[in-house]
């Protein structure tokens, strides 16, 4: 490559997504006959509601459904999202035309919100541990990252006294994620109340990333259940986890109409809308009854029990209850840190378990098991670990 043609400076601030590299490595090893069980990514392995598939196929078979679609999504999809929030979260009165924006998943939302809100040098609050995409998007727009540490002793909840000591006059945006990934901490309305007040008092946009509220949870919680939240908060949600549609790439951004219009301005210049058959399938999926979620959680509850046994066999102690698609557990003090221990487990037991260090420095003594694997395969992973350790 010539000296003139070089990557943008912003690329030096980020690395390839951990799982993109790790799963490629595991696939190569498996092709060589190593038979490694991967318990890494949280990509649901179960099918979506059959009605979603039927609606998508029916749309594909129509002659007039294959052109460009609006970046705002179908009006029917936006109404379905608003109805979804009214039905399951008790959030009435969302305007489908101005307070609901369909997304091709949360990663798109994180990037587009960052592009719409953050200038070079603006401050952004990022949880540690937390989803790596928050920091990556912040770096791509050259914002200044202020990590706020979540601690097990505080129940993995923000330390508001510590937050108030930061240079809040520089900070414009705060990423929040409850139910939390990677820790599995359930959403707490009291925490949401404090976050809403913190954002209002300091003129900071609070964005809650909320894809796990249906998984191993009897109560669905949204930051919009707090009075006044819609003035300066946004919430992302997704069909990836609760409706097993990760590969369909369907999510939503909910909240303040003016802020959403800024995000839409970015989105409309980047994409030309989701495929019509995807949106029609999503509309059908959003009608799923309570029984759908009950059956889904029976599966995850059974898997979680095996995941907890696995962690204990590795001398790791999970704190329960945990919500979401994972089991998060602290590594015993006498064992190596997460990156080294994860590799030891892979080498000795042929099981890959995610090192918590990829979610930030606060995760260096933790491991995370994904429950997106059939229970028989999880039991085989448990057997291998028990034999090896």
C-alpha positions in Angstrom: 0.0 0.0 0.0 1.3 3.5 -0.9 2.1 6.1 1.8 -0.8 8.2 0.5 -3.5 5.5 0.8 -3.7 4.8 4.5 -6.5 4.0 6.9 -8.2 6.9 8.8 -6.7 7.8 12.1 -9.9 6.7 13.9 -9.2 3.1 13.0 -6.2 3.1 15.2 -8.5 3.6 18.2 -10.4 0.4 17.7 -9.7 -3.3 17.2 -11.7 -5.9 15.3 -14.7 -7.1 17.3 -13.4 -9.8 19.7 -15.9 -12.4 18.7 -15.3 -11.9 15.0 -11.7 -12.9 15.5 -12.2 -15.5 18.2 -15.0 -17.4 16.4 -12.9 -17.5 13.2 -10.1 -19.0 15.3 -12.5 -21.7 16.7 -13.9 -22.5 13.3 -10.4 -23.1 12.0 -9.6 -25.4 15.0 -12.8 -27.3 14.5 -12.1 -27.8 10.8 -8.8 -29.4 12.0 -10.8 -31.8 14.2 -10.5 -30.2 17.7 -14.3 -30.2 18.3 -14.4 -27.1 20.5 -17.8 -26.2 22.1 -18.2 -22.5 21.8 -20.2 -20.8 24.6 -19.3 -17.3 23.5 -21.7 -15.1 21.7 -25.3 -14.5 22.8 -26.9 -15.4 19.5 -30.2 -17.3 20.1 -30.2 -20.8 18.5 -34.0 -21.2 18.7 -36.4 -20.3 15.9 -38.6 -17.2 15.9 -42.4 -17.4 16.0 -43.7 -19.3 13.0 -46.1 -16.5 12.2 -43.0 -14.3 11.6 -41.6 -16.7 9.1 -45.0 -17.1 7.4 -45.4 -13.4 7.0 -41.9 -12.9 5.7 -42.4 -15.7 3.1 -45.8 -14.4 2.0 -44.2 -10.9 1.5 -41.4 -12.3 -0.6 -43.8 -14.0 -2.9 -45.5 -10.7 -3.8 -44.4 -8.8 -6.8 -44.6 -5.3 -5.4 -42.5 -5.7 -2.2 -38.9 -5.7 -3.4 -38.2 -2.0 -3.9 -36.5 0.4 -1.6 -38.2 0.9 1.8 -38.3 4.0 4.0 -35.5 4.6 6.5 -38.3 5.3 9.0 -39.6 1.8 8.4 -43.2 0.9 7.6 -45.9 2.8 9.5 -47.4 -0.5 10.5 -44.0 -1.6 12.0 -43.7 1.6 14.0 -47.3 1.2 15.3 -46.5 -2.4 16.2 -43.4 -1.2 18.2 -45.6 1.4 20.0 -48.2 -1.2 20.8 -45.5 -3.6 22.0 -44.3 -1.0 24.5 -47.9 -0.3 25.6 -48.7 -4.0 26.1 -45.6 -5.2 27.8 -44.1 -2.2 29.5 -47.2 -0.1 30.2 -45.9 2.8 28.2 -48.9 4.4 26.6 -49.1 7.3 24.1 -45.9 6.7 22.1 -46.3 8.5 18.8 -45.4 6.0 16.1 -44.6 8.8 13.6 -42.1 10.7 15.8 -41.1 8.7 18.9 -40.3 5.3 17.3 -37.5 4.6 14.9 -36.8 1.1 13.6 -33.2 -0.1 13.6 -31.2 -2.9 12.0 -30.3 -4.0 15.6 -28.7 -2.2 18.5 -25.2 -1.9 17.1 -26.7 0.4 14.4 -28.5 2.4 17.0 -25.4 2.8 19.1 -23.4 4.1 16.1 -26.2 6.4 14.7 -26.9 7.9 18.1 -23.2 8.6 18.6 -22.9 10.2 15.1 -26.0 12.3 15.7 -25.1 13.5 19.2 -21.3 13.6 19.7 -18.8 16.0 18.3 -15.0 15.4 18.5 -14.0 15.8 22.2 -17.5 15.5 23.6 -17.7 13.4 26.7 -19.6 10.1 26.9 -20.1 7.9 29.9 -19.5 4.2 29.2 -20.1 1.4 31.7 -17.2 -0.9 32.8 -17.9 -3.7 32.4 -20.1 -3.1 29.4 -21.0 -3.9 25.8 -17.8 -3.2 23.8 -19.9 -1.4 21.0 -20.5 1.6 23.3 -16.8 2.4 23.5 -16.1 1.5 19.8 -18.8 3.9 18.5 -17.5 6.6 20.8 -14.0 6.2 19.5 -15.1 6.2 15.9 -16.7 9.7 16.4 -13.6 10.8 18.4 -15.5 11.4 21.6 -13.8 11.4 25.0 -14.7 8.3 26.9 -15.3 8.5 30.7 -15.7 4.9 32.1 -17.9 4.5 35.1 -17.1 1.4 37.0 -19.9 -1.1 38.0 -18.9 -3.1 41.1 -20.2 -6.4 42.4 -20.3 -5.0 45.9 -22.7 -2.3 44.6 -24.9 -4.8 42.8 -23.4 -3.8 39.5 -25.2 -0.4 39.7 -23.8 3.1 39.0 -22.1 4.9 41.8 -23.8 8.2 41.6 -21.5 9.9 44.1 -18.5 8.9 41.8 -20.4 10.1 38.7 -21.0 13.6 40.2 -17.2 14.0 40.6 -16.6 13.7 36.9 -16.3 16.7 34.6 -20.0 16.6 33.8 -19.9 19.9 31.9 -18.1 18.0 29.2 -20.3 15.0 29.1 -23.2 14.8 26.7 -24.3 11.2 26.6 -24.5 8.2 29.0 -24.9 4.6 27.9 -26.9 2.4 30.3 -27.8 -1.3 30.0 -30.4 -2.9 32.3 -31.1 -5.8 32.5 -27.3 -5.7 32.3 -25.0 -7.5 30.0 -22.5 -9.0 30.9 -23.4 -9.2 34.6 -27.1 -10.3 34.3 -28.2 -7.6 36.9 -32.0 -7.1 36.7 -33.4 -3.7 35.9 -34.3 -1.7 39.0 -36.8 1.1 38.8 -35.1 3.0 41.6 -31.9 3.0 39.6 -33.8 4.3 36.6 -35.3 7.1 38.7 -31.8 8.1 39.8 -30.5 8.0 36.3 -33.4 10.1 35.0 -32.7 12.7 37.7 -29.0 12.6 37.0 -29.5 13.2 33.3 -32.0 16.0 33.9 -29.9 17.7 36.5 -26.7 17.6 34.4 -28.2 18.0 31.0 -27.0 14.6 29.8 -28.8 12.3 27.4 -29.4 8.9 29.0 -29.7 5.9 26.6 -30.8 2.6 28.0 -30.1 -0.5 25.9 -32.9 -2.9 26.8 -32.8 -6.1 24.8 -32.9 -8.6 27.7 -36.0 -7.6 29.6 -38.0 -10.7 28.6 -35.3 -13.3 29.3 -35.5 -15.0 32.7 -37.5 -12.1 33.9 -41.1 -12.1 35.2 -41.4 -8.3 35.0 -40.5 -6.1 32.0 -38.9 -2.8 33.0 -38.3 0.3 30.9 -36.6 3.6 31.8 -39.8 5.2 30.4 -41.7 3.9 33.4 -40.1 6.8 35.2 -42.0 10.1 35.0 -40.2 12.7 32.9 -37.8 10.2 31.2 -39.1 10.9 27.7 -37.8 14.5 27.9 -34.1 13.5 27.9 -33.8 9.7 27.6 -33.8 7.2 24.7 -34.3 3.4 24.9 -33.1 0.8 22.4 -34.8 -2.5 22.2 -34.5 -5.5 20.0 -36.3 -8.6 18.6 -33.0 -10.5 18.6 -33.2 -12.0 22.1 -36.9 -12.1 23.1 -38.1 -13.3 19.7 -35.0 -15.3 18.5 -34.5 -13.0 15.5 -30.9 -11.9 15.9 -30.1 -12.7 12.2 -33.1 -10.7 11.0 -31.6 -7.5 12.4 -34.7 -5.8 13.8 -34.6 -3.3 16.7 -36.1 0.0 17.7 -35.1 3.3 19.2 -37.8 5.0 21.4 -38.0 8.4 22.9 -37.8 12.2 22.4 -39.1 13.1 18.9 -36.5 15.9 18.3 -33.6 13.7 19.2 -34.9 10.8 17.1 -35.2 13.2 14.1 -31.4 13.8 14.4 -30.7 10.1 14.5 -33.1 9.6 11.5 -31.1 12.2 9.6 -28.0 10.1 10.0 -29.8 6.8 9.3 -31.5 8.1 6.1 -28.1 9.0 4.7 -26.6 5.6 5.5 -29.2 3.0 4.6 -32.3 2.7 2.4 -34.6 0.9 4.9 -34.9 -2.7 6.0 -36.2 -5.2 3.5 -40.0 -5.3 3.4 -40.2 -9.0 4.2 -38.1 -8.5 7.3 -40.4 -5.7 8.5 -43.6 -7.7 7.8 -42.1 -10.7 9.7 -41.3 -8.4 12.6 -44.9 -7.1 12.7 -46.1 -10.6 13.0 -43.5 -11.6 15.6 -44.5 -8.6 17.8 -47.9 -10.1 18.3 -46.5 -13.2 20.2 -48.6 -14.0 23.3 -47.4 -14.5 26.9 -47.2 -18.3 26.3 -44.4 -17.7 23.7 -42.2 -16.0 26.4 -43.2 -18.6 29.0 -42.0 -21.4 26.8 -38.8 -19.5 25.9 -37.9 -19.0 29.5 -38.5 -22.6 30.4 -35.7 -23.4 27.9 -33.4 -20.8 29.3 -34.1 -21.7 32.9 -33.0 -25.3 32.2 -29.9 -24.1 30.4 -29.0 -21.6 33.2 -28.9 -24.4 35.7 -26.3 -26.3 33.7 -24.4 -23.0 33.1 -24.3 -22.4 36.9 -23.0 -26.0 37.5 -20.3 -25.4 34.9 -19.2 -22.2 36.6 -19.0 -24.0 39.9 -17.0 -26.8 38.4 -14.5 -24.1 37.3 -14.3 -22.6 40.8 -16.3 -19.6 39.7 -19.1 -18.2 41.8 -22.2 -16.7 40.1 -24.5 -14.3 41.9 -28.1 -15.1 41.3 -30.6 -14.1 40.1 -29.3 -13.2 36.7 -31.4 -12.2 33.7 -30.5 -12.5 30.0 -28.8 -15.1 27.9 -25.6 -15.6 30.0 -24.2 -16.8 33.3 -21.6 -14.3 34.8 -19.3 -15.5 37.6 -16.2 -14.4 39.5 -13.1 -16.5 39.2 -11.6 -17.8 42.4 -8.6 -15.7 43.7 -6.1 -18.6 43.3 -6.8 -18.9 39.6 -5.4 -16.9 36.6 -7.2 -13.8 35.3 -10.0 -14.1 32.7 -8.0 -14.1 29.5 -5.5 -16.7 30.7 -8.1 -18.9 32.4 -10.4 -18.9 29.3 -7.5 -20.1 27.2 -6.7 -22.8 29.7 -10.3 -24.0 29.7 -10.3 -24.1 25.9 -7.0 -26.1 25.8 -7.9 -28.6 28.6 -11.6 -29.1 28.1 -12.2 -28.0 24.5 -14.8 -25.5 25.6 -14.6 -21.8 24.9 -16.0 -19.5 27.6 -15.9 -15.7 27.1 -13.3 -13.9 29.3 -15.0 -11.0 31.1 -12.0 -8.8 30.4 -13.3 -8.1 26.9 -16.1 -6.0 28.6 -13.6 -3.8 30.4 -11.1 -3.9 33.2 -13.8 -4.5 35.8 -14.3 -7.9 34.1 -10.8 -9.3 34.4 -11.7 -11.7 37.2 -14.9 -12.9 35.6 -16.1 -15.4 33.0 -19.3 -15.4 30.9 -21.1 -18.4 29.6 -23.7 -18.0 26.8 -26.9 -20.0 27.1 -27.5 -19.9 23.3 -26.7 -23.6 23.0 -28.9 -26.7 23.2 -29.0 -28.1 26.8 -27.5 -31.4 25.6 -24.4 -29.5 24.2 -24.2 -27.6 27.5 -24.2 -30.8 29.4 -21.4 -32.2 27.2 -19.4 -29.0 27.9 -20.1 -29.6 31.7 -18.9 -33.2 31.4 -15.7 -32.1 29.7 -15.0 -29.5 32.3 -15.6 -31.8 35.2 -13.3 -34.4 33.7 -10.6 -31.8 32.9 -10.7 -29.8 36.2 
